Amino acid sequence: MLSIGLRRSSPFTRHATRHGALRLRQRRTFFTSTIQALSDQFLDLAVAIPYPASLPAYSTTIILVTVASRLILTVPFSVWAKKVQWKTEDEVLPQMQSITPQIAREVRKKMSSEGATGTKEELNVIYSKLLSLTRPQAQVERKKLLAKHGVSPALIVAVPVLTQLPVFVLCSLVFSRLTQPPSVLDSETFLTLTSLVNPDPTAVIPILIGMITFANVESAKWFITDQQKSRQARVERWNEEKRAQGDTVIEPKKIVQNALRVMSVGRILIAAMVPGAVEIYWLASASFGLVQTWAFDWISHQREKNRRPPPPLSPSGKPLRMI
């Protein structure tokens, strides 16, 4: 016990503890100074831009900074993820859907070659047992197919979120720092905000933030085509088959959508308590995200329309009119 106490109070241990505390303080100081520097640059930018007298300088600058940060720091990653998603839908998914029927044919062929006999129910039991033994093979084939095309479904969902989150947190901290007294933002009003330092007394902006967040989740259904509906139905049947076989099916897209639905309600409550400058940023960011989602969904809709087969021709060679 004495030796343990001596080791704990040794000069080396005390030096390491002081060194760790010093590094922690340095990191906090660096983070605080970075937030302060970005806040000062924002104020300089708001004063430097020659806005018309009818536009509130700080509120307008918050919106401009929001749009610029999303365009430069997050949109490229979202475009990359969308392209990979389209590649997955066009090339990888059809091949993945052909793996299970191919294995099923091999199982039936094996049963036939081995001369399996019995009633229909007994043959179905044998078939189910043999098919369950091929599950690891099917999983290996799917992993090989995804690796061949360089596709990771989880990465497609995670990359846009992981790139947007640091920017969102950093900007929220900067705008929150700008509202600390004494603040020049105290004298400016915007929409229902009587001051950019205080929360919206009417809660209109927080409600708008929640509604736009919810619309961002549900808008994916607005541009869906018949081909996409049939593809989703096939994927659902494929997932149900895997669940029936005892496999665990993780659908990252649905997980994110459900989380965003819950978050749309939570954002209303949180936004009602943050300063007005942060509310403006959250509203601008949510609106930008909704427009981005609409743009991607519209492009996807056009891609699906262009891939539709041509209409049937009449004997004279003219397209038949659909009634």
Backbone bond lengths (Angstrom), bond angles and torsions (degrees), N, CA, C in turn:
res aa  C-N    CA-C-N  psi(-1)  N-CA   C-N-CA  omega(-1)  CA-C   N-CA-C  phi
1 M - - - 1.459 - - 1.514 111.30 -
2 L 1.361 115.59 -39.70 1.459 120.18 179.94 1.515 110.82 -65.37
3 S 1.362 115.88 -41.69 1.465 118.63 -179.19 1.523 111.48 -65.35
4 I 1.341 116.15 -36.94 1.464 119.17 178.18 1.516 110.71 -63.85
5 G 1.345 116.72 -42.17 1.466 120.46 178.58 1.507 111.64 -64.00
6 L 1.338 116.89 -37.12 1.462 119.41 179.26 1.519 111.18 -67.92
7 R 1.353 116.43 -39.00 1.466 118.20 -179.90 1.521 110.59 -66.58
8 R 1.330 116.40 -37.32 1.466 118.73 -179.58 1.522 111.92 -66.66
9 S 1.292 117.07 -31.88 1.466 119.88 -177.02 1.516 112.17 -102.07
10 S 1.337 116.92 18.31 1.457 119.69 -179.64 1.514 110.34 -69.15
11 P 1.343 118.47 155.85 1.470 121.23 178.98 1.518 112.27 -58.76
12 F 1.339 117.69 -36.68 1.461 120.33 -179.94 1.534 111.21 -63.03
13 T 1.345 115.44 -43.14 1.462 119.41 179.58 1.523 111.37 -64.58
14 R 1.343 116.08 -43.27 1.468 119.49 179.08 1.521 110.53 -64.18
15 H 1.320 116.70 -38.02 1.471 119.71 179.10 1.530 110.53 -65.70
16 A 1.360 116.52 -42.09 1.464 120.16 179.19 1.521 111.04 -63.63
17 T 1.335 116.08 -39.31 1.465 119.43 179.60 1.521 110.86 -65.16
18 R 1.347 116.18 -45.09 1.472 119.74 178.64 1.528 110.64 -64.26
19 H 1.336 116.52 -38.36 1.462 119.82 -179.96 1.533 110.86 -65.11
20 G 1.357 116.40 -41.47 1.462 119.83 178.23 1.517 112.28 -64.77
21 A 1.336 116.75 -40.83 1.463 120.14 178.08 1.519 111.27 -65.22
22 L 1.362 116.09 -37.22 1.460 119.99 179.12 1.525 111.04 -65.74
23 R 1.327 116.74 -42.95 1.462 119.94 178.68 1.525 111.11 -63.76
24 L 1.341 117.20 -38.31 1.454 120.59 177.80 1.523 111.25 -63.32
25 R 1.353 115.90 -42.39 1.472 119.17 177.99 1.520 110.75 -65.57
26 Q 1.331 116.70 -37.58 1.463 119.53 179.12 1.526 111.16 -64.69
27 R 1.335 116.40 -40.47 1.461 119.39 178.22 1.521 111.47 -64.64
28 R 1.337 115.65 -41.86 1.465 118.85 177.77 1.518 110.78 -63.86
29 T 1.326 116.37 -41.30 1.466 119.95 179.36 1.509 111.08 -64.01
30 F 1.349 116.81 -42.27 1.465 120.57 178.86 1.521 110.62 -63.08
31 F 1.335 117.40 -43.60 1.459 120.71 -179.74 1.526 110.92 -64.50
32 T 1.338 116.23 -44.54 1.461 119.83 179.82 1.518 111.45 -64.07
33 S 1.332 116.66 -42.12 1.462 120.03 179.54 1.520 111.52 -66.17
34 T 1.334 116.97 -34.14 1.461 120.12 178.18 1.521 110.36 -66.31
35 I 1.329 117.18 -45.11 1.463 120.77 177.80 1.524 110.52 -60.93
36 Q 1.345 116.56 -41.80 1.464 120.35 -179.94 1.523 110.94 -65.69
37 A 1.341 116.71 -40.68 1.467 120.29 -179.92 1.532 110.74 -64.65
38 L 1.319 117.47 -42.61 1.459 120.46 178.06 1.522 111.34 -65.87
39 S 1.328 116.57 -35.27 1.466 119.89 177.08 1.524 110.88 -64.79
40 D 1.325 117.30 -43.66 1.461 121.03 178.55 1.529 111.36 -63.63
41 Q 1.343 116.56 -40.34 1.457 119.41 178.68 1.516 111.60 -65.30
42 F 1.330 116.19 -35.36 1.460 119.31 177.30 1.530 110.41 -63.48
43 L 1.317 117.24 -45.33 1.465 120.56 179.82 1.529 110.74 -62.26
44 D 1.323 116.54 -40.43 1.464 119.76 178.19 1.524 110.84 -63.67
45 L 1.327 116.73 -40.47 1.465 120.80 179.64 1.516 111.18 -65.70
46 A 1.330 117.01 -42.27 1.464 120.71 -179.01 1.526 111.56 -63.42
47 V 1.323 116.46 -34.61 1.468 120.43 179.54 1.526 111.18 -78.39
48 A 1.346 117.03 -32.27 1.460 121.08 -174.59 1.523 112.67 -75.78
49 I 1.335 118.17 -31.52 1.465 120.40 -177.34 1.528 109.63 -75.57
50 P 1.331 117.56 126.67 1.480 120.22 -178.06 1.533 112.04 -81.04
51 Y 1.300 116.70 81.05 1.458 120.38 179.39 1.523 110.41 -76.00
52 P 1.346 117.27 152.68 1.466 119.41 169.63 1.521 110.25 -63.52
53 A 1.299 115.56 156.66 1.464 120.26 -176.93 1.526 112.04 -63.31
54 S 1.333 117.00 -23.37 1.463 120.27 -178.17 1.522 113.30 -77.65
55 L 1.347 118.14 -13.64 1.460 121.46 -178.04 1.522 110.69 -99.72
56 P 1.327 118.21 131.12 1.467 120.20 174.70 1.529 109.81 -70.91
57 A 1.314 116.87 122.96 1.461 121.49 -169.51 1.529 112.80 -62.11
58 Y 1.324 117.69 -49.40 1.459 120.38 -174.24 1.530 111.67 -71.66
59 S 1.307 117.99 -40.97 1.467 121.18 178.73 1.527 110.65 -64.24
60 T 1.338 115.72 -43.41 1.464 119.42 179.08 1.519 111.06 -64.15
61 T 1.327 117.08 -39.25 1.463 120.31 178.61 1.515 111.70 -66.25
62 I 1.321 117.46 -36.20 1.466 120.46 175.99 1.528 110.02 -59.38
63 I 1.336 116.09 -43.78 1.464 119.99 -179.72 1.529 110.80 -66.18
64 L 1.337 116.95 -42.79 1.465 120.84 179.54 1.530 111.19 -63.73
65 V 1.319 117.14 -43.15 1.469 120.97 178.72 1.524 110.30 -63.64
66 T 1.336 116.43 -38.21 1.460 120.26 178.75 1.521 111.06 -61.71
67 V 1.321 116.06 -49.15 1.463 120.51 -178.92 1.531 110.51 -63.78
68 A 1.336 117.10 -44.36 1.462 120.38 -178.66 1.524 111.76 -63.98
69 S 1.328 117.34 -43.22 1.464 120.21 -179.53 1.520 111.39 -65.53
70 R 1.323 117.41 -37.00 1.467 119.59 178.75 1.527 110.76 -70.28
71 L 1.334 116.98 -41.76 1.457 120.00 -178.84 1.532 112.04 -65.38
72 I 1.327 116.66 -38.50 1.460 120.48 -173.87 1.524 112.25 -87.50
73 L 1.336 117.20 -41.14 1.461 120.82 -168.38 1.519 114.87 -101.42
74 T 1.327 118.74 -22.16 1.471 119.00 -175.15 1.522 114.19 -121.56
75 V 1.335 118.23 -35.13 1.462 119.83 -176.49 1.528 112.55 -60.28
76 P 1.352 120.47 -42.13 1.477 118.49 179.25 1.522 113.22 -56.89
77 F 1.325 117.92 -38.86 1.464 120.26 178.79 1.533 110.86 -69.20
78 S 1.331 116.40 -37.25 1.462 119.55 178.20 1.526 111.01 -66.41
79 V 1.338 116.58 -38.52 1.468 120.16 177.37 1.525 110.11 -64.15
80 W 1.330 116.84 -42.86 1.471 120.44 178.03 1.526 110.70 -59.80
81 A 1.345 116.71 -46.83 1.459 120.29 -178.95 1.529 110.99 -63.27
82 K 1.333 117.24 -37.44 1.464 119.99 179.45 1.514 110.97 -67.49
83 K 1.324 118.09 -39.94 1.464 120.71 178.09 1.524 110.87 -63.51
84 V 1.331 116.78 -41.07 1.469 119.99 177.99 1.522 110.15 -65.24
85 Q 1.333 116.59 -38.01 1.466 119.99 177.77 1.520 110.59 -62.93
86 W 1.329 117.47 -44.37 1.461 120.55 178.34 1.526 111.13 -62.70
87 K 1.320 116.56 -40.06 1.457 120.41 177.46 1.529 110.52 -62.49
88 T 1.320 115.59 -40.20 1.465 119.64 178.66 1.521 111.18 -63.45
89 E 1.329 116.99 -43.80 1.458 120.86 -179.41 1.521 111.88 -66.89
90 D 1.337 117.30 -36.56 1.457 120.82 -174.88 1.527 113.13 -82.74
91 E 1.333 117.59 -37.43 1.458 120.77 -170.74 1.529 113.57 -113.55
92 V 1.329 116.31 -45.19 1.461 119.58 -170.70 1.524 111.79 -82.57
93 L 1.330 117.21 -46.99 1.465 120.56 -174.36 1.529 113.26 -59.63
94 P 1.350 119.93 -44.62 1.475 118.10 177.24 1.527 112.84 -60.00
95 Q 1.320 117.37 -37.69 1.465 119.75 178.66 1.524 111.03 -69.50
96 M 1.352 117.29 -37.30 1.455 120.03 178.31 1.526 111.04 -65.18
97 Q 1.318 116.30 -37.34 1.463 119.74 -179.89 1.517 112.37 -69.55
98 S 1.334 117.58 -21.22 1.464 120.86 179.62 1.521 112.74 -85.41
99 I 1.340 117.41 -9.53 1.466 119.77 -177.58 1.526 111.27 -69.31
100 T 1.332 117.45 -48.14 1.466 121.13 -177.59 1.521 112.51 -62.53
101 P 1.349 120.45 -48.29 1.481 118.75 176.72 1.528 112.75 -60.17
102 Q 1.322 116.87 -35.99 1.454 119.76 179.66 1.535 110.84 -64.08
103 I 1.333 115.72 -44.51 1.468 119.39 177.80 1.520 110.50 -65.23
104 A 1.336 116.85 -38.17 1.474 120.00 179.04 1.527 110.50 -62.78
105 R 1.323 117.52 -40.29 1.469 119.79 177.62 1.523 110.98 -63.87
106 E 1.341 116.22 -39.02 1.459 119.37 178.09 1.521 111.32 -64.17
107 V 1.326 117.64 -37.49 1.462 121.12 178.63 1.525 110.16 -65.69
108 R 1.342 117.16 -45.53 1.464 119.83 179.05 1.528 111.66 -63.83
109 K 1.325 115.48 -36.97 1.463 119.66 177.90 1.522 110.67 -65.27
110 K 1.323 116.52 -39.74 1.462 120.86 178.80 1.527 110.48 -65.29
111 M 1.327 117.39 -42.10 1.462 120.50 178.06 1.519 110.58 -62.16
112 S 1.326 116.80 -39.86 1.460 120.26 -179.90 1.525 111.59 -67.86
113 S 1.337 116.23 -40.98 1.466 119.43 -179.18 1.524 111.84 -68.37
114 E 1.325 116.61 -31.05 1.462 120.40 179.28 1.519 112.41 -86.37
115 G 1.321 117.42 -1.58 1.459 121.48 176.79 1.502 114.00 67.89
116 A 1.339 117.51 42.27 1.462 120.91 178.78 1.522 109.75 -66.57
117 T 1.320 115.63 131.13 1.467 120.89 -179.00 1.524 109.81 -129.76
118 G 1.311 114.91 163.71 1.451 120.85 178.99 1.504 110.98 143.36
119 T 1.308 116.43 -177.61 1.460 120.21 176.83 1.525 110.31 -70.91
120 K 1.323 115.19 171.89 1.455 119.80 -179.68 1.513 111.63 -61.28
121 E 1.339 116.17 -40.26 1.463 120.47 179.14 1.518 110.93 -66.09
122 E 1.342 117.10 -41.66 1.463 120.30 179.74 1.518 111.55 -66.02
123 L 1.328 117.08 -39.26 1.467 120.36 178.15 1.530 110.61 -66.12
124 N 1.346 116.29 -37.34 1.469 119.11 177.83 1.520 111.26 -64.89
125 V 1.335 117.34 -37.46 1.467 120.57 177.47 1.525 110.52 -64.70
126 I 1.345 116.47 -44.79 1.472 120.04 178.25 1.525 110.34 -62.10
127 Y 1.319 115.98 -42.37 1.463 120.79 -179.54 1.527 110.83 -62.89
128 S 1.325 117.90 -43.28 1.468 121.69 -179.96 1.529 111.28 -64.03
129 K 1.347 116.23 -40.54 1.467 119.23 179.40 1.519 111.38 -65.12
130 L 1.339 116.59 -44.79 1.465 120.00 179.14 1.526 111.40 -65.49
131 L 1.339 115.86 -37.35 1.462 119.37 -179.77 1.524 111.41 -67.94
132 S 1.345 115.98 -35.79 1.466 118.89 178.58 1.520 111.59 -66.31
133 L 1.346 116.72 -28.69 1.466 119.68 178.58 1.523 112.16 -71.41
134 T 1.328 116.76 -17.93 1.469 120.36 -178.90 1.520 112.77 -91.22
135 R 1.340 117.65 0.48 1.461 120.37 -179.36 1.520 113.11 -55.93
136 P 1.356 118.03 -48.99 1.470 117.60 177.92 1.522 112.90 -58.39
137 Q 1.328 116.77 -36.84 1.457 120.39 178.59 1.530 110.52 -63.69
138 A 1.338 116.47 -43.17 1.464 120.17 179.80 1.526 110.90 -63.99
139 Q 1.334 117.40 -41.40 1.452 120.67 178.94 1.527 111.28 -64.51
140 V 1.329 116.72 -40.22 1.466 120.26 178.09 1.527 110.57 -63.98
141 E 1.338 116.64 -41.80 1.459 120.25 -180.00 1.526 111.31 -64.71
142 R 1.327 116.95 -39.86 1.465 119.85 178.70 1.526 111.04 -66.32
143 K 1.345 116.85 -40.99 1.463 120.02 177.93 1.518 110.88 -63.84
144 K 1.336 116.96 -39.94 1.466 120.11 177.64 1.527 111.02 -63.32
145 L 1.324 115.04 -40.09 1.464 119.28 -179.39 1.520 111.15 -65.98
146 L 1.337 117.09 -43.05 1.463 120.23 177.78 1.519 111.17 -65.05
147 A 1.343 116.63 -40.49 1.463 119.90 179.31 1.526 110.97 -67.00
148 K 1.319 117.11 -35.88 1.456 121.11 179.63 1.518 111.44 -61.26
149 H 1.310 115.99 -40.54 1.474 120.50 -179.24 1.530 112.09 -91.67
150 G 1.332 117.75 -1.53 1.464 120.24 179.79 1.509 113.38 65.38
151 V 1.326 116.68 41.30 1.466 122.09 -175.26 1.523 109.39 -116.56
152 S 1.321 115.65 135.56 1.461 122.03 173.70 1.527 108.15 -131.49
153 P 1.348 118.49 107.78 1.469 120.00 -178.66 1.526 113.08 -55.62
154 A 1.337 117.09 -39.62 1.465 119.24 179.51 1.521 111.05 -65.75
155 L 1.336 116.73 -36.74 1.463 120.06 -179.17 1.522 111.35 -68.16
156 I 1.335 117.36 -34.14 1.463 120.89 179.36 1.519 110.63 -60.18
157 V 1.334 116.22 -39.54 1.468 120.86 -179.64 1.524 110.80 -80.06
158 A 1.339 117.30 -37.18 1.461 120.86 -171.40 1.517 112.89 -76.53
159 V 1.335 118.15 -36.44 1.471 120.22 -173.44 1.526 112.26 -60.15
160 P 1.354 120.52 -50.61 1.471 118.19 178.71 1.530 113.17 -59.52
161 V 1.341 116.28 -38.81 1.468 119.48 -179.19 1.526 110.57 -67.68
162 L 1.341 117.15 -45.39 1.459 121.00 -176.60 1.516 112.59 -69.28
163 T 1.326 117.78 -26.14 1.464 120.12 177.71 1.529 111.95 -83.59
164 Q 1.320 117.31 -29.61 1.457 120.17 -179.83 1.524 112.31 -80.52
165 L 1.328 117.02 -32.57 1.465 120.52 -174.50 1.528 112.87 -62.15
166 P 1.355 120.82 -48.16 1.472 118.76 179.39 1.526 113.03 -60.69
167 V 1.336 116.75 -40.01 1.470 120.03 178.99 1.517 110.29 -65.09
168 F 1.315 116.71 -41.73 1.464 121.38 -179.89 1.531 110.89 -62.87
169 V 1.317 116.85 -46.58 1.469 120.71 -178.94 1.523 110.81 -65.64
170 L 1.335 116.68 -44.74 1.464 120.08 -178.07 1.527 111.24 -62.53
171 C 1.327 116.70 -47.05 1.471 119.72 -179.92 1.528 111.02 -64.27
172 S 1.316 117.52 -38.79 1.463 120.23 178.53 1.522 110.84 -62.59
173 L 1.333 117.17 -40.18 1.463 120.64 178.38 1.524 111.62 -67.29
174 V 1.330 116.01 -39.70 1.472 119.40 179.71 1.521 110.57 -64.02
175 F 1.323 117.63 -47.90 1.465 120.26 -178.51 1.529 111.36 -69.17
176 S 1.317 116.69 -30.97 1.461 118.84 174.63 1.517 110.75 -67.72
177 R 1.331 116.94 -38.58 1.475 120.77 177.96 1.525 111.18 -64.42
178 L 1.320 116.57 -34.25 1.459 120.15 -179.72 1.527 112.89 -66.40
179 T 1.321 117.05 -21.20 1.463 120.52 -177.93 1.530 112.79 -91.54
180 Q 1.344 116.99 -1.02 1.459 118.91 178.92 1.529 110.04 -70.53
181 P 1.332 118.37 133.72 1.476 120.53 -177.57 1.523 111.25 -69.51
182 P 1.332 116.21 145.45 1.474 127.36 -5.31 1.520 110.33 -78.44
183 S 1.328 116.99 138.06 1.456 121.74 -175.65 1.521 110.39 -131.07
184 V 1.336 115.39 136.56 1.465 120.02 177.78 1.526 110.87 -73.63
185 L 1.321 117.27 -14.04 1.461 120.69 179.42 1.517 112.68 -75.94
186 D 1.323 116.58 -8.62 1.458 120.81 -176.48 1.521 111.83 -66.58
187 S 1.329 117.61 -27.56 1.465 120.93 -174.07 1.520 113.08 -92.20
188 E 1.337 118.66 -0.73 1.466 120.53 -176.21 1.527 110.42 -103.39
189 T 1.319 115.78 142.01 1.463 122.33 176.85 1.522 109.31 -115.01
190 F 1.342 114.92 158.10 1.469 119.20 179.70 1.532 107.98 -157.92
191 L 1.349 115.59 123.70 1.460 121.40 -178.09 1.531 110.23 50.89
192 T 1.319 118.82 -118.72 1.464 121.55 -178.91 1.525 112.50 -90.62
193 L 1.323 117.76 4.29 1.464 121.19 179.12 1.524 109.69 -84.84
194 T 1.306 116.79 125.45 1.454 120.72 174.79 1.521 111.94 -82.35
195 S 1.326 116.63 -15.25 1.456 123.15 177.43 1.517 108.23 -162.63
196 L 1.342 116.72 144.17 1.462 120.09 178.33 1.524 112.03 -75.78
197 V 1.306 117.08 -7.26 1.457 121.21 -179.35 1.528 110.96 -87.87
198 N 1.321 116.80 -30.29 1.462 121.52 -175.43 1.529 111.30 -103.67
199 P 1.330 118.31 155.29 1.467 120.94 175.83 1.521 111.44 -64.51
200 D 1.321 114.88 162.45 1.457 120.98 178.87 1.530 109.20 -66.84
201 P 1.333 118.77 117.14 1.479 119.88 -177.90 1.514 112.79 -69.10
202 T 1.339 118.06 -21.80 1.461 121.15 -179.42 1.531 112.87 -92.70
203 A 1.330 117.56 -11.40 1.477 123.85 -177.89 1.519 112.83 62.48
204 V 1.337 117.91 17.31 1.465 120.79 179.17 1.530 110.53 -68.22
205 I 1.330 116.81 -47.15 1.468 120.13 -178.70 1.531 111.41 -64.33
206 P 1.343 119.92 -45.12 1.474 117.87 175.31 1.524 113.87 -57.79
207 I 1.338 117.13 -39.06 1.469 119.47 178.64 1.527 110.56 -66.05
208 L 1.332 116.87 -40.07 1.464 120.21 176.79 1.520 111.30 -61.74
209 I 1.327 116.68 -39.68 1.471 120.60 178.26 1.529 110.39 -60.57
210 G 1.335 116.69 -45.84 1.461 119.92 179.04 1.513 112.93 -65.08
211 M 1.344 117.70 -40.55 1.455 121.25 -179.75 1.524 111.55 -66.38
212 I 1.334 116.99 -40.73 1.464 120.01 179.75 1.530 110.54 -68.56
213 T 1.330 117.04 -38.06 1.461 120.22 176.79 1.521 110.71 -62.36
214 F 1.332 116.88 -42.20 1.468 120.24 178.85 1.525 110.97 -67.22
215 A 1.341 116.78 -40.72 1.469 120.23 178.81 1.515 111.00 -64.13
216 N 1.330 117.09 -32.11 1.460 121.10 178.88 1.522 111.10 -63.48
217 V 1.329 116.60 -32.49 1.464 120.88 179.54 1.531 110.57 -77.48
218 E 1.327 116.54 -43.64 1.456 120.40 -173.08 1.518 113.54 -83.47
219 S 1.331 118.52 -15.44 1.463 120.26 -175.41 1.515 112.92 -67.82
220 A 1.335 118.30 -17.03 1.463 120.22 179.54 1.524 111.36 -62.03
221 K 1.339 117.70 -23.23 1.458 120.98 -179.09 1.526 112.21 -81.05
222 W 1.332 117.67 -13.26 1.453 119.98 -173.47 1.524 112.69 -75.46
223 F 1.326 117.45 -29.04 1.455 121.18 -174.44 1.530 112.44 -109.34
224 I 1.308 118.43 12.21 1.451 121.08 -175.57 1.530 110.24 -72.55
225 T 1.323 116.21 137.91 1.457 122.33 179.73 1.528 110.10 -98.42
226 D 1.354 115.14 172.28 1.467 119.59 179.03 1.525 110.99 -65.15
227 Q 1.326 116.84 -36.86 1.457 119.77 178.60 1.525 111.09 -64.49
228 Q 1.346 116.51 -40.36 1.460 119.62 177.98 1.524 110.90 -66.60
229 K 1.348 116.87 -37.39 1.462 119.57 177.11 1.520 110.92 -62.32
230 S 1.342 116.38 -44.20 1.466 119.25 179.57 1.521 111.07 -66.65
231 R 1.345 116.80 -36.81 1.460 119.65 178.16 1.528 110.95 -65.67
232 Q 1.331 115.96 -42.45 1.458 119.21 177.87 1.529 111.10 -63.70
233 A 1.340 116.04 -37.40 1.467 118.87 178.11 1.525 110.64 -64.12
234 R 1.349 117.10 -39.03 1.461 119.98 178.22 1.521 111.03 -65.57
235 V 1.338 115.50 -40.48 1.466 119.27 178.69 1.524 110.39 -64.38
236 E 1.348 116.15 -40.98 1.462 119.48 178.38 1.528 110.93 -62.10
237 R 1.343 116.76 -42.65 1.466 119.53 178.13 1.521 111.15 -64.10
238 W 1.321 115.78 -38.76 1.467 120.42 178.74 1.527 110.33 -64.18
239 N 1.341 116.46 -42.54 1.466 119.97 178.42 1.525 111.52 -66.38
240 E 1.329 116.40 -38.19 1.461 119.37 178.15 1.524 111.16 -65.18
241 E 1.324 116.58 -37.67 1.464 119.74 176.92 1.529 110.81 -63.68
242 K 1.322 116.05 -40.44 1.465 119.23 179.10 1.523 110.44 -66.62
243 R 1.338 117.02 -39.58 1.468 119.73 178.03 1.524 110.59 -65.89
244 A 1.334 116.45 -38.36 1.456 119.79 179.23 1.528 111.30 -64.29
245 Q 1.336 116.39 -29.29 1.458 120.85 178.04 1.522 112.49 -83.11
246 G 1.319 116.57 -0.02 1.457 120.53 178.37 1.503 115.02 94.21
247 D 1.338 117.85 5.45 1.456 120.75 -179.93 1.523 110.26 -81.05
248 T 1.311 114.98 151.01 1.463 121.26 175.03 1.520 108.70 -91.51
249 V 1.311 116.76 120.88 1.465 122.08 -178.01 1.521 108.54 -106.91
250 I 1.321 116.13 119.55 1.458 122.20 177.89 1.522 108.36 -107.52
251 E 1.309 116.34 123.59 1.459 121.51 179.42 1.528 108.70 -114.08
252 P 1.335 117.12 93.22 1.474 120.31 -175.72 1.525 113.31 -57.72
253 K 1.336 116.84 -36.00 1.466 119.48 -177.86 1.522 111.04 -62.84
254 K 1.337 116.95 -44.54 1.463 119.98 179.47 1.519 111.33 -67.19
255 I 1.324 116.72 -36.32 1.462 120.28 178.65 1.522 110.25 -62.24
256 V 1.337 116.35 -45.29 1.467 120.47 179.67 1.524 110.60 -64.86
257 Q 1.332 117.51 -41.79 1.468 120.66 -179.72 1.518 111.81 -62.50
258 N 1.313 116.96 -44.54 1.465 119.65 178.55 1.526 111.48 -64.83
259 A 1.338 115.99 -38.50 1.464 119.42 177.82 1.521 110.92 -64.37
260 L 1.334 116.69 -39.06 1.465 120.15 179.29 1.526 111.18 -68.35
261 R 1.325 117.60 -33.92 1.467 119.75 177.27 1.526 110.56 -63.52
262 V 1.309 115.64 -43.54 1.464 119.21 177.46 1.521 110.65 -66.41
263 M 1.332 115.79 -39.72 1.457 119.99 -178.33 1.521 112.03 -66.29
264 S 1.345 117.30 -29.97 1.468 119.57 179.95 1.520 111.59 -62.32
265 V 1.327 116.48 -32.79 1.467 119.96 176.26 1.529 110.42 -77.98
266 G 1.326 115.80 -42.71 1.464 119.18 179.79 1.513 112.96 -63.61
267 R 1.334 116.92 -33.18 1.471 119.59 -179.43 1.524 111.69 -65.20
268 I 1.327 116.93 -30.44 1.466 118.79 178.21 1.527 109.66 -63.67
269 L 1.321 116.26 -45.66 1.463 120.54 -178.14 1.531 111.26 -66.51
270 I 1.331 116.32 -41.95 1.468 119.42 -178.83 1.520 110.75 -70.99
271 A 1.349 116.37 -42.59 1.466 119.66 -178.32 1.517 112.25 -63.48
272 A 1.318 117.60 -26.60 1.469 120.84 179.85 1.521 111.99 -70.90
273 M 1.347 117.37 -9.94 1.463 120.12 -177.09 1.531 113.37 -113.12
274 V 1.334 118.26 -8.31 1.466 120.31 -177.01 1.523 109.87 -92.65
275 P 1.348 117.92 162.99 1.467 120.12 179.30 1.521 112.41 -61.51
276 G 1.307 115.38 159.37 1.460 120.59 -177.74 1.515 113.29 -61.63
277 A 1.339 118.53 -35.60 1.461 121.13 179.27 1.531 110.49 -62.08
278 V 1.315 116.91 -39.48 1.464 120.60 177.81 1.527 109.77 -69.13
279 E 1.320 117.60 -37.75 1.465 120.58 177.43 1.525 111.09 -61.14
280 I 1.333 117.10 -41.47 1.463 119.99 178.33 1.523 110.24 -62.59
281 Y 1.331 116.36 -42.57 1.466 119.69 178.93 1.519 111.00 -63.01
282 W 1.320 117.22 -45.50 1.469 119.75 -179.86 1.524 111.37 -63.25
283 L 1.350 116.36 -39.23 1.461 119.72 178.95 1.534 110.94 -65.49
284 A 1.346 116.89 -44.33 1.464 120.64 179.29 1.525 111.19 -65.30
285 S 1.339 116.74 -40.86 1.461 120.34 180.00 1.522 111.51 -65.83
286 A 1.334 117.16 -42.78 1.465 120.57 178.43 1.527 111.00 -64.80
287 S 1.327 117.00 -40.16 1.467 120.62 179.05 1.526 110.53 -65.10
288 F 1.323 116.55 -41.96 1.469 119.91 177.78 1.531 109.79 -62.23
289 G 1.323 116.80 -43.18 1.456 120.01 179.04 1.518 112.55 -61.67
290 L 1.340 117.07 -37.36 1.457 120.74 179.08 1.527 110.82 -66.77
291 V 1.335 116.95 -43.54 1.470 120.69 177.84 1.528 110.24 -63.46
292 Q 1.328 117.29 -41.16 1.465 120.85 178.11 1.522 110.93 -61.94
293 T 1.320 116.89 -42.70 1.461 120.84 178.76 1.519 110.89 -63.23
294 W 1.348 116.59 -43.55 1.461 120.12 177.30 1.525 110.92 -59.93
295 A 1.333 116.95 -42.44 1.465 120.43 -179.02 1.528 111.07 -62.73
296 F 1.327 116.73 -46.87 1.464 120.28 179.16 1.533 111.23 -63.53
297 D 1.331 116.26 -42.33 1.464 119.30 -179.24 1.531 110.89 -66.42
298 W 1.332 117.49 -37.00 1.458 120.43 178.75 1.517 110.78 -66.84
299 I 1.328 117.11 -41.21 1.470 120.59 177.17 1.526 110.21 -63.60
300 S 1.324 116.97 -42.71 1.463 120.22 177.91 1.526 110.73 -62.08
301 H 1.339 115.92 -39.69 1.465 120.41 178.83 1.526 110.70 -62.46
302 Q 1.337 117.51 -42.65 1.457 121.35 178.67 1.517 111.56 -65.90
303 R 1.317 117.04 -37.32 1.466 120.25 177.97 1.521 110.66 -63.50
304 E 1.318 116.41 -41.81 1.460 119.89 179.36 1.527 110.88 -66.82
305 K 1.334 117.61 -38.96 1.463 120.54 179.11 1.522 111.08 -64.71
306 N 1.324 117.03 -39.48 1.459 120.85 -178.76 1.525 112.20 -70.41
307 R 1.336 117.09 -21.04 1.455 119.82 -179.73 1.515 112.95 -91.77
308 R 1.325 117.35 0.66 1.458 120.20 179.31 1.528 110.11 -68.26
309 P 1.338 117.99 145.36 1.466 119.54 178.54 1.516 110.61 -67.75
310 P 1.328 117.53 151.24 1.465 120.19 179.87 1.521 111.24 -65.10
311 P 1.330 117.91 153.86 1.471 120.54 -179.62 1.516 110.71 -67.02
312 P 1.340 117.97 153.67 1.468 120.77 178.62 1.524 111.28 -63.74
313 L 1.332 115.28 150.21 1.456 121.12 -177.38 1.521 110.25 -101.63
314 S 1.316 115.29 149.14 1.452 121.70 175.02 1.531 109.12 -81.30
315 P 1.340 119.66 170.07 1.469 121.05 177.51 1.516 113.66 -56.40
316 S 1.325 117.06 -27.57 1.464 119.91 179.22 1.511 113.20 -81.51
317 G 1.361 116.51 -4.64 1.462 119.72 178.34 1.509 113.75 94.25
318 K 1.336 118.16 1.82 1.459 121.35 178.92 1.520 110.60 -93.83
319 P 1.350 117.79 148.01 1.489 120.08 178.94 1.517 110.20 -62.69
320 L 1.323 114.95 137.77 1.464 120.12 176.41 1.515 109.97 -74.80
321 R 1.303 117.17 138.57 1.466 121.68 177.80 1.510 108.50 -83.30
322 M 1.355 114.97 129.90 1.462 120.78 179.23 1.526 109.82 -84.73
323 I 1.297 116.34 128.59 1.474 121.10 -179.06 1.513 109.12 -100.28
